[in-house]
Every structure is written in structure tokens, then in C-alpha cells.
Amino acid sequence: MVDVRDDGEIADMSEVCHGLGIWLGIASWSSMEDVELPDIPDMPSVQAADAFASVVTRDILRALPLLPNAFDFDHLGWEFFTQVSQLRFTHSLVCAVKLGTAELHQAVNQAAHAGNKHPTGPSKEAFVSVAELCSSIVPSVRYGVNVSVELRKLLRRLDEQRSLREAQLRQVFLLQDLDNFQEVSLDRPLFPSNQQQFSTNEVLSRVQSMIENLRNNPLVSDYWTDWYTGFVEGSPLDRELQRRVALIDDTIWNAGPEAVAAEIEKIREEYQRTVTPPPQRFPELEPNSTKRLITNAATISPALSGLSFQIENAQAQFHQFGYNQIPDTFLPLVELPALLNNISSKLDTPAPNTDVEDALRAEVGLLNAKVIALEAALEEALRNKATSFKGTLKEHVAKSLGDWKLYAAIVSGLFLLSGDDLTLKERGENLLKKREQLFGDVDPSPAAQSLFAKVQHAKDSKKDRRNWTGG
């Protein structure tokens, strides 16, 4: 068994390579000084080791599409599974280098031994190339290494293979990584855009060919296409998802490619549920039927889109007054446009089905919940009226996030959605009332102005009567 110690160092990399069925004839490095090395900036050892690990990992990933007939089952036949074993080994190694947990070190060992089942064939030379690169990873999993020496070894290895076209092409990208040593990472595109034109056409065509071969093979999970494409584009899959795939047990790998593909899809589904839990629903706030909404979609949909635009405009207006942060009171308000747009989009569906109608009910329920939250936030602001909004801030809020025209539009939108729902209508009226109580003294609505005028007239009349009677 090949051992990877808990501190992250592979005990004997030659054993890993032997487990892959490869005898490495690694050249002597006695004359390494003749290999030109780009200037490596002074960096803290931890940062330098991380950068080195990224450089070598990127070079390993670039080696995959240079395999003979990379992952093309029609040309490779059973040798295809030799390359799949290498894909597994590379995947496990990348995860171990970037995450470095003991369980992943064990996964590297398992993947290395699995490669022993396919020791020969047209992929042997590429196997040797990647295995040699793996030996360079060894010092990168612990800190305090002489990064310049290890990078010179890496360059020398490719320099000795210059008779191979693949080595020449990879060296172009390796040198570019070294020129940007401080910024290099797996979150950057694998093939920089400024390489020589001859390299662009030749290498990227082989990359695309490899991706197509993976995508078109029914025995291979779509995960592998997404995994490699993520590195090519500089947007790797989430590390936790990669970790879970790396930990697939040997018994499943041994059961065949269909079993592996099924397990990966199961892992992806479970992972997706954990990172994107189902949206919260409020059944008590959802309409019993969406028939009226769908029947009147031509009227309701544009009205909701217009309301969404008004709310976004109010938010922009508030920022134009010079404020960066939205007051907590209005956080539920700024969440409404996304919900309004979702409802509008679903109403625009040409032929709504049961799933669309259920999603529509859920969106309306969530919208109602946000309106309730806004109502509660306005009530809280009223209780703290002395400290919530005052002075210039109060005037600015009243002309943007608290504008009476905006709340009149919100109430109209709620009426469109509610139909004969008296509860929702009452909620809209409460919103207008609370808005008026907060900002009516600096920006009253026309209805409120009329009411204030009547109240003032009544007060003045009563005062006049008292004066006339001597009371």
C-alpha cells in the first residue's frame, strides 16, 4: 500500500508511480543550472508553496487533453478505461493538494493502485508524464520547500522532452504561469489568452476534443465534463463537491463505469439539496387558485413588472441622496422586485402546467410574507419614531423608499393579486396608513392632505366658535 502520511507528504512517490504500472527513469538534476527560470518574487513560504502547488496542478490538468485520442472510446477501445483511471487519479490528487485532508490522501492511494490494472497501452507515455508531475507535487503539500529548485526541476523535465510536441506546448503555458507566479491559482483560466497563435489552435482544439469525447460517452458522468471545463474556464466546481466525488469507494469503481456514473449523479443531487435548500413556503398566504391570475395575465403581468421597476427606482433615488446602506426598515421592500418579476415571468408562460401553477402559488405566498415583514418593520419604526427617521434623512426617505406614490402602487399591485381577498386588501390599507403616520408630516399623500385640511378646518371652526361665544 502506498502511504500518504497525515502531514500530507506522500511517503514514496515512486511507489505511487509503480502502482500505476510505470517505471520512472527520472533524470539526474546535476545540470539544472542551465535551465532558465523566470524571476520568482520573494514571497512568504506558505504563499510560495501554494502557488507552486497551483502551477504543478495546472500543468497536470493540461496534460490530460494531450493523451493519445484523449477519452475517445471509439479509437481507444478498452484502453479508454486506462485513461479513466488516470482521470480518477488526477482528480484525487488535485483534491488532496488543494484540501489536504487525511481521507483525501487515502483516496490518492486508492486511485494510484487502481491504475495498476491498466499498466500498458498508448497512454503509457502520458501516464509517465503525469506521474512525474505528481512527484513534483510531493514537496508542495508541506511548507518550507525550496520553490525555485522544484520549479527548475519541473522546467528541466519538460525541457528534456522537447522532442515531444506535447511538452513544447505545455511549456508555453507553464512559463506563462511562472511569469505570473504571485497571481496563479486554479481560479484562473487554465489556458491564458495571450499565448502564441500556433499554440492556441493546436492545444485548445485538443482540449475541446477531450471535452466532447467525455460529453458524448454514455458511460461517463457529465460531472467529468463539468469538472474539467471548470478548470479551463477558471471557475472550478465547488471543492466540497469534488471532495465527495474523490471519496467514492473502490467497490463502486470496481463495479464498472455505469455504477460510478450513477454514484456521482447521486452525490451531485445530494450536494445540490444541501447548498440550495428548497425555498420556504407560506401555504397560509398562498392563493387557493391561480386561475384568475392566469386568465388576466395580460393585464397583471406588465403591472407587476412596472411595480418592480418603481421599487428599484425608489432604491436608486435613495442612493442618489448619498446613502450607501438601505435602512433595515426597508429591507423587505427591496426584496419585492425579484418576487414580482418571478410572478410576472410565470404569468407569461405560454401554457402554464401544474408545476408552473404550484410555483406561482409559492411566489405569491412569499410575496405576501415579505409584505407582512414590511408592515411589521414600519410598525417597529413607528414605535421608535423619535429615533428612527428625523431631519434630512426623514425627508430623503419620504421622497424615495417612503414615497406615497410608491405605496399607492404597491397597494394597487396587491389588489390585482388578491382579487376578493379582504385580508390582503386590509394589509395594503395598513401599509398606506403606517407610511402616512411615518412620513405624512413631511410628504403627505393627496388623500391625507385632504383629510388633514378637513381636520384643521374643524379645529379652526371650533376655535372660532369658542372665540365668538367667549368660551
QUIRA-V838360 format. One line per field, one symbol per residue. ss: DSSP state (A for helix, B for strand, O for the rest). phi: phi as a letter, one per 20 degrees, with the letter a starting at -180 (. if undefined). burial: + if it has 16 or more other ideal C-beta (glycine too) atoms within 10 Angstrom, else -. A space follows every 50 residues. Layout:
ss: ???
phi: ???
burial: ???
This chain:
ss: OOOBOOOOOBOOAAAAAAAOOOOOOOOOOOOAAAOOOOOOOOOOAAAAAA AAAAAAAAAAAAAAOOOOOOOOAAAAAAAAAAAAAAAAAAAAAAAAAAAO OAAAAAAAAAAAAAAAAAOOOOOAAAAAAAAAAAAAAAAAAOOOOOAAAA AAAAAAAAAAOOOOAAAAAAAAAAAAAAAOOOOOOOOOOOOOOOOOAAAA AAAAAAAAAAAAAAAAOOOOOAAAAAAAAAAAAOOOOOAAAAAAAAOOOA AAAAOOAAAAAAAAAAAAAAAAAAAOOOOOOOAAAOOOOOAAAAAOAAAA AAAAAAAAAAAAAAAAAAAAOOOOOOOAAAAAAAOAAAAAAAAAAAAOOO OOOAAAAAAAAAAAAAAAAAAAAAAAAAAAAAAOAAAAOOAAAAAAAAOO OOOAAAAAAAAAAAAAAAOOOAAAAAAAAAAAAAAAAAAOOOOOOAAAAA AAAAAAAAAAAAAAAAAAAOO
phi: .eddfffneffbfffgfffenceedfffdfdffeefdgfeffbggfffff ffffgffffffffffefglgleffeemffgfffffffffffffgfffedm efffffffgffffffffcecofefffggfffffgfffgffecenfeffff ffffffffffdffegffffffgfffffffdgfdfafedgfcgedfffffg fffffffffffffffeefedfggfffffggfgencfggffffffffegfg ffgffoffffffffffffffffffecfgffdcgfdeffbdgffffdgfef gffffffgfffffffffffffoeedfgggdffffefgffffffgfffefg cgdfffffffgfffffffffffffgffffffffdgfdfcbmfgfffffec fdfffffffffffffffemeffffffffffgfffffffcffdbffgffff ffffffffffffffffffenf
burial: -+-+---+++--+-++++++++-+----------+-+--+-------+++ +++++++++++++++++++++++--+--++++++++++++++++++++-- ---++++++++++++--+--+-++-++++++++++++++++---+-+--+ +++++++++-+----+++++++++-+++--+--+++-+-+++--+---+- -++--++--++-++--+--++-++++++++++---++---++++++++-- --+---+--++-++--++--+----------+--+++--+--++--+--+ +-+++-++-+++-++--+--------+-++-+++-++-+++++++++--- -+---++-+++++++++++++--++-++--+------++----+++++++ ++++-++++++-++-+++--+--+--++-+++-+++-+++--+++--+-- ---------------------
